[in-house]
């Protein structure tokens, strides 16, 4: 792998980024805390999805001290719908560590950053270069793909070496963002837009006809098709939520009762088991729609059923993890994307019935 073209690649990439970079809210700040929040949200999540969550999160929790003081439930509520909730839990854990070990300031040291929960090699490199202007590479999936195609390294070790050589000492964060931007908008996975690439003349993959990244090609985990019926119990203008256990899938989130279908069991069987109520006590159900959802390798089909309970009827809730709430209060609870989608189905159903 020749390194003689590094200066030309760097110069052309920066010139392109000057003209074509997207105006994203986290690119308008030098606050290490705000950049940390953005980089955490952007892990495995698209920019368009992250933007409104990022802006709302910083309005509610504008400083590291505010994050540290906030209850985990509030942090998860702000994260609701963004997925991969372990990221939010790690933010809380890291805030506690930063207050305890680093005087309430995000440390500008690579090893110190790596010691914090949820901060891996990429996030530490991004923070060091973007927030603290230190010449560290930040190799996310987009940057990895660009470097792999551009230089054809033999392995990941060599790729990291060329990344370290490529990042400039002046404006390293600006350059790293340019490299990631190129991967996100031009050097995309399946159909790279080579005629629009500012460094196409230096690209080994283009010269040799190798479009796919040889190191990034992995066998996809087969999708697992799941049926996940949900029940919306409604009574006197309120709906029933339950809190999931503190471990496992969607841990600690609030949701409508129901769950992954069990062979030879129907929704009523699930509800009887969860509520500890006899089946004959449950009112008739109405199907109000269904939606599709994905969680990691799970492909979920979720039919949604509405149970309207008359006012005199009382359900014995099993424990304090069950609660009647008004639909407008959903925003105050850490709920999953599936719960939001089911709530939208209910809202649309009510509009049609009006």
C-alpha positions in Angstrom: 0.0 0.0 0.0 1.6 3.3 -1.1 1.5 6.2 1.2 2.9 8.8 -1.2 -0.6 10.1 -2.1 -1.7 10.8 1.4 -1.1 14.6 1.1 -3.1 14.8 -2.1 -5.9 12.6 -0.6 -6.1 14.8 2.5 -6.1 18.1 0.5 -8.8 16.9 -2.0 -11.0 15.5 0.8 -10.9 18.7 2.8 -11.7 20.8 -0.2 -14.7 18.6 -1.0 -15.9 18.7 2.6 -15.7 22.5 2.7 -18.2 22.6 -0.1 -20.5 19.6 0.5 -20.7 19.0 4.2 -24.2 18.7 5.7 -25.3 21.2 8.2 -25.8 19.0 11.2 -26.5 20.4 14.7 -23.5 18.7 16.4 -21.2 20.3 13.9 -22.1 23.7 15.2 -20.7 23.2 18.7 -17.3 22.7 20.3 -18.8 21.5 23.6 -17.3 18.1 24.4 -20.5 17.0 26.2 -22.7 17.8 23.3 -20.3 16.0 20.9 -20.3 13.0 23.2 -24.1 12.8 23.2 -24.1 13.0 19.4 -21.5 10.4 18.8 -23.3 8.0 21.2 -26.6 8.5 19.5 -25.0 8.0 16.0 -23.8 4.5 16.9 -25.8 2.2 14.6 -28.4 4.9 14.0 -29.0 7.1 11.0 -28.4 10.9 11.0 -32.0 11.7 10.1 -33.3 9.6 13.1 -30.8 11.1 15.5 -31.3 14.8 14.8 -34.6 15.4 16.7 -33.5 13.2 19.6 -30.2 15.0 19.9 -31.8 18.4 20.0 -34.5 17.4 22.5 -31.9 15.6 24.7 -29.7 18.7 25.0 -32.7 21.0 25.6 -33.7 18.8 28.6 -30.2 17.8 29.8 -27.8 20.6 28.5 -24.8 19.7 30.7 -23.0 16.8 32.1 -24.1 17.8 35.5 -27.7 17.8 34.4 -27.2 14.3 33.0 -25.6 13.1 36.2 -28.5 14.5 38.3 -31.3 13.2 36.1 -33.0 9.9 37.1 -32.3 7.0 34.7 -36.0 6.8 33.9 -35.9 10.4 32.6 -32.8 9.6 30.4 -34.5 6.5 29.0 -37.7 8.5 28.3 -35.6 11.0 26.3 -34.1 8.1 24.5 -37.4 6.3 23.8 -37.7 5.2 20.2 -34.0 5.6 19.4 -33.3 1.9 20.2 -30.2 0.3 21.6 -31.1 1.5 25.1 -27.8 0.3 26.6 -26.3 3.4 25.2 -28.4 5.6 27.4 -27.7 3.5 30.4 -23.9 3.8 29.7 -24.3 7.6 29.4 -25.6 7.6 33.0 -22.9 5.3 34.2 -20.2 7.4 32.5 -21.6 10.7 33.9 -21.3 9.2 37.4 -17.7 8.2 36.7 -16.8 11.6 35.2 -18.2 13.4 38.3 -16.3 11.0 40.6 -13.0 10.8 38.8 -12.6 13.8 36.5 -14.2 16.7 38.4 -17.3 16.8 36.2 -15.5 17.4 32.9 -15.2 14.9 30.0 -11.5 14.0 30.0 -9.4 15.0 27.1 -7.3 11.9 27.3 -7.7 8.9 25.1 -7.1 6.2 27.7 -9.4 8.0 30.2 -12.2 8.1 27.7 -11.7 4.4 26.8 -12.2 3.6 30.5 -15.7 5.0 30.5 -18.7 2.7 30.0 -19.9 2.7 26.4 -16.9 4.5 24.9 -15.0 2.3 22.5 -12.1 3.0 20.2 -14.1 4.9 17.6 -16.0 7.2 20.1 -12.7 7.9 21.9 -11.0 8.8 18.6 -13.9 11.0 17.6 -14.0 12.9 20.9 -10.2 13.4 20.9 -10.2 14.8 17.4 -13.5 16.7 17.2 -13.9 17.9 20.8 -10.2 18.2 21.8 -8.5 18.8 18.4 -6.0 16.0 19.0 -4.7 14.0 15.9 -6.5 10.7 16.5 -8.2 8.7 13.8 -11.9 8.1 14.2 -12.8 5.0 12.2 -16.6 4.3 12.1 -18.1 2.0 9.5 -18.2 4.8 6.9 -14.6 5.8 7.4 -13.5 2.1 7.4 -15.2 1.5 4.1 -13.5 4.5 2.5 -10.0 3.6 3.7 -10.5 0.0 2.7 -11.4 0.9 -0.9 -9.0 3.8 -1.2 -5.8 2.1 0.0 -6.5 -1.7 -0.1 -4.8 -2.5 3.2 -3.9 -6.1 4.0 -5.7 -6.1 7.4 -7.3 -3.9 10.0 -3.9 -3.2 11.6 -2.6 -1.7 8.4 -5.9 0.2 7.9 -5.5 1.8 11.3 -1.9 2.7 10.4 -2.8 4.5 7.3 -5.7 6.3 9.1 -3.3 7.6 11.7 -0.9 8.8 9.0 -3.7 10.4 7.1 -5.3 12.5 9.9 -3.7 16.0 10.1 -2.3 17.6 13.1 -4.3 20.8 12.3 -8.0 20.4 12.3 -8.1 16.6 12.8 -11.7 16.6 13.8 -12.7 18.5 10.7 -10.8 16.0 8.6 -12.3 12.9 10.4 -15.8 14.3 9.8 -15.0 14.8 6.2 -13.8 11.2 5.9 -17.0 9.9 7.5 -19.1 12.2 5.4 -17.6 10.8 2.2 -18.5 7.3 3.3 -22.0 8.3 4.3 -22.9 10.2 1.1 -20.5 9.1 -1.7 -18.6 5.9 -0.9 -21.7 4.1 0.1 -21.8 0.3 0.6 -23.6 -1.2 -2.5 -23.4 1.4 -5.3 -20.6 3.9 -4.6 -20.9 7.2 -6.5 -17.4 7.1 -7.9 -17.8 9.9 -10.5 -18.6 12.3 -7.7 -15.8 11.2 -5.4 -13.1 13.8 -4.8 -10.4 11.1 -4.4 -11.5 8.7 -7.0 -8.2 9.1 -8.9 -6.3 7.6 -5.9 -8.7 4.8 -5.2 -7.3 1.2 -5.5 -10.8 -0.4 -5.5 -11.9 1.8 -8.4 -8.7 1.1 -10.4 -9.0 -2.7 -9.9 -12.8 -3.0 -10.2 -13.2 -4.1 -6.5 -16.3 -2.3 -5.2 -17.1 -4.3 -2.1 -14.8 -3.9 0.9 -12.9 -7.1 1.3 -12.6 -6.7 5.1 -16.1 -5.5 5.8 -17.9 -8.3 4.0 -19.5 -10.5 6.7 -22.2 -13.1 6.5 -25.4 -11.5 7.6 -27.3 -13.0 10.5 -30.4 -14.7 9.2 -33.5 -12.7 10.0 -35.8 -14.3 12.5 -39.5 -13.8 11.7 -41.6 -13.1 14.9 -45.3 -12.4 15.6 -45.6 -10.1 18.6 -49.3 -9.2 19.4 -49.9 -6.3 21.6 -53.0 -5.4 23.7 -54.2 -1.9 24.5 -56.5 -1.9 27.5 -58.5 1.3 27.7 -60.7 2.5 30.5 -61.9 5.9 31.5 -59.5 7.7 29.1 -56.5 5.8 30.3 -54.4 3.0 28.9 -52.5 0.2 30.7 -48.7 0.0 30.6 -46.3 -2.5 32.2 -42.6 -2.1 32.9 -40.3 -4.8 31.5 -37.8 -6.6 33.8 -34.4 -5.0 34.3 -32.5 -7.4 32.1 -32.9 -8.9 28.7 -34.5 -7.4 25.5 -35.9 -3.9 26.0 -35.0 -4.0 29.7 -36.6 -1.4 31.9 -38.9 0.0 29.2 -42.6 0.5 29.5 -44.9 -1.2 27.0 -48.3 -2.5 26.2 -49.0 -6.0 27.4 -48.6 -8.9 25.0 -45.3 -10.2 23.6 -43.7 -12.7 21.4 -46.2 -15.3 20.3 -45.8 -18.8 21.8 -46.7 -21.9 19.8 -50.2 -23.1 20.6 -51.0 -20.0 22.7 -53.1 -17.0 21.6 -53.1 -13.4 22.9 -55.7 -14.2 25.6 -53.4 -16.9 26.9 -50.5 -14.4 27.1 -52.7 -11.8 28.8 -54.1 -14.3 31.4 -50.6 -15.3 32.3 -49.4 -11.7 32.6 -52.4 -10.3 34.4 -53.3 -13.3 36.5 -56.9 -12.7 35.5 -59.3 -15.4 34.3 -59.8 -15.4 30.5 -63.6 -15.0 30.8 -63.1 -11.7 32.6 -61.4 -10.0 29.7 -63.7 -8.0 27.4 -64.0 -8.7 23.7 -61.0 -7.5 21.6 -61.0 -5.4 18.4 -58.1 -5.6 16.0 -57.2 -2.0 15.1 -54.2 -2.7 12.8 -50.7 -4.0 12.7 -47.2 -2.8 12.1 -43.7 -4.1 11.2 -40.7 -3.6 13.3 -37.1 -4.8 13.5 -34.9 -5.4 16.6 -31.4 -6.5 15.7 -32.0 -9.7 13.6 -35.6 -10.0 14.6 -38.3 -9.1 12.0 -41.5 -8.5 13.9 -45.1 -8.4 12.8 -47.2 -6.9 15.5 -51.0 -7.0 15.3 -52.6 -4.6 17.8 -55.8 -5.3 19.7 -58.0 -2.9 21.6 -59.8 -4.0 24.8 -62.3 -1.4 26.1 -63.1 -2.0 29.7 -66.4 -0.7 31.2 -65.9 1.7 34.2 -67.2 -0.7 36.8 -64.7 -3.4 35.8 -61.5 -3.7 37.9 -58.4 -5.5 36.7 -56.2 -6.7 39.5 -52.8 -5.4 38.5 -50.1 -7.9 39.5 -47.6 -5.4 40.9 -46.2 -1.9 40.8 -44.8 -2.5 37.3 -48.3 -2.0 35.9 -49.8 1.4 35.6 -52.8 3.2 34.1 -51.7 6.4 32.3 -53.3 8.9 30.0 -52.0 8.7 26.4 -50.6 12.2 26.6 -48.3 11.0 29.4 -46.5 8.4 27.2 -43.8 11.0 26.5 -42.9 11.0 30.2 -42.2 7.2 30.2 -39.3 5.3 28.7 -41.2 3.4 26.1 -40.0 1.3 23.1 -40.5 2.1 19.4 -43.1 -0.7 19.3 -45.2 1.0 22.0 -45.0 4.3 20.1 -46.1 2.6 16.9 -49.0 0.9 18.6 -50.1 4.2 20.2 -50.1 5.8 16.8 -52.3 3.0 15.6 -54.7 3.8 18.4 -54.7 7.5 17.6 -55.5 6.8 14.0 -58.2 4.4 15.0 -59.8 7.0 17.1 -59.7 9.6 14.3 -61.4 7.2 11.9 -64.1 6.4 14.6 -64.7 10.1 15.3 
